[in-house]
Amino acid sequence: MQIWEVIVLGLLQGFTEFLPVSSSGHLVVAQNFLGIHSPGVVLELVLHLGTLFSVVIVFWSDIVGLFRGFVSLLISPTGGAPCHESWLHIAIWFCCCSLVSFLRLSWGYC
């Protein structure tokens, strides 16, 4: 695999990651269209880790704020920190998604 091929796939991953379509699908289509032979899933894994790393850098202050809110929620559950509401929303979202996943598994849809 040539360096230019990796750069093209990396740019494609970066541009399509936050679109409401599959960035992994774009990688597969681009590899087929350009005739690029990937050495396996390692390249896709590295590209997705690069995306994760960039998201953590961009949203670092928000991530730290959420963790601080979680710690303050553990220390003082009746406290009224601004992040308490965010953690409540995350907990509700998690419970709803878990329930839907469980129901899909039990009904045989997965």
Number of C-alpha atoms within 10 A of each C-alpha: 9 8 8 9 17 15 11 15 21 20 13 17 22 17 11 17 16 11 9 7 10 12 19 17 12 16 20 16 13 16 16 12 9 11 10 16 12 16 9 8 9 10 14 19 12 12 21 18 12 15 17 12 11 13 11 13 11 11 11 12 11 11 13 11 14 17 14 15 20 18 14 17 18 12 10 11 12 10 11 12 15 11 18 21 13 14 16 11 12 12 12 12 12 11 12 12 12 12 12 11 14 13 13 12 11 10 9 8 8 9
